[in-house]
């Protein structure tokens, strides 16, 4: 990492993102003394490529990213009405994530940076999510962040652009994975988040009492893998008794599953907020990011915990909650102001915890949360 | 700045990083390093070294040639992604060159260019036939399967130079094998009132 010279007044950063199943590019600008502005943000999702497999297939994702990244960059520059001459730095997700996609993004960004002479900034995908509240609402440090998606679930206190403390997170699956699995087990469409939520709306959350894992432990860690197993057992028992499921069974299973996730996240959020409030932040904020934050029941659960504990609840718009390149461009912009620059030997990292000082939550398995 | 047309060719389709700079009809710099991992970190510095050795700068290039495989999936994506980023940034064409084309320029007479693959197999593209993956033992003629990485980079640069004025889509990896993926094994239960 090198240190930078004097800063230009207005900064315009191009960001690239390809760590999971969205190929994306965006341009973000910040004028002196003003909030950041998203000049363009484009993304090509891959849902239709992975649909038949019931989840993201890494090699299929990697193949799609490699041929779409430059196309996204061209489109983003066009939408912003700029050419590369109007860009001050190139930011790219350098991990954590599916390594095939991350490598393609990093190599495309290196090619752009080498060709133009622009500075290259490798961004941690999780930092992109964690800094989004500053992009959307100009929130000041320190704030509490809950990242909750298909690949991640963790509580972080954000103290600075490169200063995150992880309070806890999932020790196995992320909630988004559990929603996807639930959808597959019940024959609902992928992605599972919206389809399970829609089904749960007309189900009875009290009929099936699924486990609320790790609530007996005082920490902020979570576990969702046992919940999937419990749902599978309940389903199999009904099928054994009746030969199949009724629509009401399916809705009740979804409602019971979602309720378990809602209550688990609410309880652990209460603990995380308690720890965060001990720092006496002047304007306490809980911000969420990740696709699971789009779930209205989960959101309502978190909102009520925040109201109870006197913290502001902040959820960016869905397009900035799920994977996107605007958050990478913005994180790159903040890092650029910090003087961060990377060389052409920037590595792509499948695992890259935001908080290197906290003990790893996961084993070396290939599945599950990536940090 | 050299006055002849400059084309940079590179390849990371197997356990190597290789690049060559073509100036007019002369190769003026070559770098080739064997490596089983780390190509994503090494490729760009290696390209910069080749340019520097040829007394050139990125802005002097008229075209890029990139090896698109077949070969190691991650390896060909590393080179192709870099080539597409460079091409966009420089405003010059990036030309994809297959491993068969590059080896055909190097193979001795009567030998079939072949690209080593796992499990005693090779990728071949016999004249007039679709490229395919075959068992080494089933090869129809003697194989040329040990091209030196540096020679490959030179061949890629030369082939790209001949094609730099022709309209072609951006380079894309040549996989020849579908992605390993199995459909979901979860079978949903029957809906009784569906």
HADDOCK unambig.tbl for C-alpha pairs under 7 A between the chains (distance, minus, plus):
assign (segid A and resid 52 and name CA) (segid B and resid 183 and name CA) 5.78 0.50 0.50
assign (segid A and resid 52 and name CA) (segid B and resid 184 and name CA) 6.92 0.50 0.50
assign (segid A and resid 53 and name CA) (segid B and resid 182 and name CA) 6.44 0.50 0.50
assign (segid A and resid 53 and name CA) (segid B and resid 183 and name CA) 4.25 0.50 0.50
assign (segid A and resid 53 and name CA) (segid B and resid 184 and name CA) 4.71 0.50 0.50
assign (segid A and resid 54 and name CA) (segid B and resid 184 and name CA) 5.24 0.50 0.50
assign (segid A and resid 57 and name CA) (segid B and resid 181 and name CA) 6.57 0.50 0.50
assign (segid A and resid 59 and name CA) (segid B and resid 179 and name CA) 5.71 0.50 0.50
assign (segid A and resid 60 and name CA) (segid B and resid 179 and name CA) 6.02 0.50 0.50
assign (segid A and resid 66 and name CA) (segid B and resid 77 and name CA) 6.26 0.50 0.50
assign (segid A and resid 66 and name CA) (segid B and resid 81 and name CA) 5.81 0.50 0.50
assign (segid A and resid 67 and name CA) (segid B and resid 172 and name CA) 6.53 0.50 0.50
assign (segid A and resid 70 and name CA) (segid B and resid 84 and name CA) 6.49 0.50 0.50
assign (segid A and resid 70 and name CA) (segid B and resid 85 and name CA) 6.34 0.50 0.50
assign (segid A and resid 100 and name CA) (segid B and resid 74 and name CA) 6.50 0.50 0.50
assign (segid A and resid 103 and name CA) (segid B and resid 40 and name CA) 6.99 0.50 0.50
assign (segid A and resid 103 and name CA) (segid B and resid 78 and name CA) 6.73 0.50 0.50
assign (segid A and resid 104 and name CA) (segid B and resid 77 and name CA) 6.42 0.50 0.50
assign (segid A and resid 104 and name CA) (segid B and resid 78 and name CA) 6.12 0.50 0.50
assign (segid A and resid 104 and name CA) (segid B and resid 81 and name CA) 5.43 0.50 0.50
assign (segid A and resid 107 and name CA) (segid B and resid 40 and name CA) 6.90 0.50 0.50
assign (segid A and resid 107 and name CA) (segid B and resid 78 and name CA) 6.21 0.50 0.50
assign (segid A and resid 107 and name CA) (segid B and resid 81 and name CA) 5.51 0.50 0.50
assign (segid A and resid 107 and name CA) (segid B and resid 82 and name CA) 4.68 0.50 0.50
assign (segid A and resid 108 and name CA) (segid B and resid 81 and name CA) 4.91 0.50 0.50
assign (segid A and resid 108 and name CA) (segid B and resid 82 and name CA) 4.79 0.50 0.50
assign (segid A and resid 108 and name CA) (segid B and resid 84 and name CA) 6.50 0.50 0.50
assign (segid A and resid 108 and name CA) (segid B and resid 85 and name CA) 4.28 0.50 0.50
assign (segid A and resid 109 and name CA) (segid B and resid 85 and name CA) 6.29 0.50 0.50
assign (segid A and resid 110 and name CA) (segid B and resid 82 and name CA) 6.76 0.50 0.50
assign (segid A and resid 111 and name CA) (segid B and resid 82 and name CA) 4.90 0.50 0.50
assign (segid A and resid 111 and name CA) (segid B and resid 83 and name CA) 6.66 0.50 0.50
assign (segid A and resid 111 and name CA) (segid B and resid 85 and name CA) 4.29 0.50 0.50
assign (segid A and resid 111 and name CA) (segid B and resid 86 and name CA) 4.11 0.50 0.50
assign (segid A and resid 112 and name CA) (segid B and resid 85 and name CA) 4.76 0.50 0.50
assign (segid A and resid 112 and name CA) (segid B and resid 86 and name CA) 5.24 0.50 0.50
assign (segid A and resid 112 and name CA) (segid B and resid 88 and name CA) 6.82 0.50 0.50
assign (segid A and resid 112 and name CA) (segid B and resid 89 and name CA) 4.81 0.50 0.50
assign (segid A and resid 115 and name CA) (segid B and resid 58 and name CA) 6.10 0.50 0.50
assign (segid A and resid 115 and name CA) (segid B and resid 86 and name CA) 5.51 0.50 0.50
assign (segid A and resid 115 and name CA) (segid B and resid 89 and name CA) 4.96 0.50 0.50
assign (segid A and resid 115 and name CA) (segid B and resid 90 and name CA) 5.31 0.50 0.50
assign (segid A and resid 116 and name CA) (segid B and resid 89 and name CA) 5.76 0.50 0.50
assign (segid A and resid 116 and name CA) (segid B and resid 90 and name CA) 6.96 0.50 0.50
assign (segid A and resid 184 and name CA) (segid B and resid 186 and name CA) 6.21 0.50 0.50
assign (segid A and resid 184 and name CA) (segid B and resid 188 and name CA) 6.65 0.50 0.50
assign (segid A and resid 185 and name CA) (segid B and resid 186 and name CA) 6.08 0.50 0.50
assign (segid A and resid 185 and name CA) (segid B and resid 187 and name CA) 6.91 0.50 0.50
assign (segid A and resid 185 and name CA) (segid B and resid 188 and name CA) 5.32 0.50 0.50
assign (segid A and resid 186 and name CA) (segid B and resid 188 and name CA) 5.27 0.50 0.50
assign (segid A and resid 186 and name CA) (segid B and resid 189 and name CA) 6.66 0.50 0.50
assign (segid A and resid 187 and name CA) (segid B and resid 188 and name CA) 4.62 0.50 0.50
assign (segid A and resid 244 and name CA) (segid B and resid 189 and name CA) 5.58 0.50 0.50
assign (segid A and resid 244 and name CA) (segid B and resid 190 and name CA) 4.78 0.50 0.50
assign (segid A and resid 244 and name CA) (segid B and resid 191 and name CA) 5.73 0.50 0.50
assign (segid A and resid 244 and name CA) (segid B and resid 192 and name CA) 5.68 0.50 0.50
assign (segid A and resid 245 and name CA) (segid B and resid 189 and name CA) 6.61 0.50 0.50
assign (segid A and resid 245 and name CA) (segid B and resid 190 and name CA) 6.27 0.50 0.50
assign (segid A and resid 245 and name CA) (segid B and resid 191 and name CA) 5.05 0.50 0.50
assign (segid A and resid 245 and name CA) (segid B and resid 192 and name CA) 5.59 0.50 0.50
assign (segid A and resid 246 and name CA) (segid B and resid 191 and name CA) 5.64 0.50 0.50
assign (segid A and resid 246 and name CA) (segid B and resid 192 and name CA) 5.07 0.50 0.50
assign (segid A and resid 246 and name CA) (segid B and resid 193 and name CA) 5.55 0.50 0.50
assign (segid A and resid 247 and name CA) (segid B and resid 191 and name CA) 6.89 0.50 0.50
assign (segid A and resid 247 and name CA) (segid B and resid 193 and name CA) 6.47 0.50 0.50
assign (segid A and resid 247 and name CA) (segid B and resid 194 and name CA) 6.99 0.50 0.50
assign (segid A and resid 344 and name CA) (segid B and resid 44 and name CA) 5.90 0.50 0.50
assign (segid A and resid 344 and name CA) (segid B and resid 45 and name CA) 6.16 0.50 0.50
assign (segid A and resid 345 and name CA) (segid B and resid 41 and name CA) 4.22 0.50 0.50
assign (segid A and resid 345 and name CA) (segid B and resid 42 and name CA) 6.13 0.50 0.50
assign (segid A and resid 345 and name CA) (segid B and resid 45 and name CA) 6.86 0.50 0.50
assign (segid A and resid 346 and name CA) (segid B and resid 41 and name CA) 5.97 0.50 0.50
assign (segid A and resid 347 and name CA) (segid B and resid 40 and name CA) 6.84 0.50 0.50
assign (segid A and resid 347 and name CA) (segid B and resid 41 and name CA) 5.55 0.50 0.50
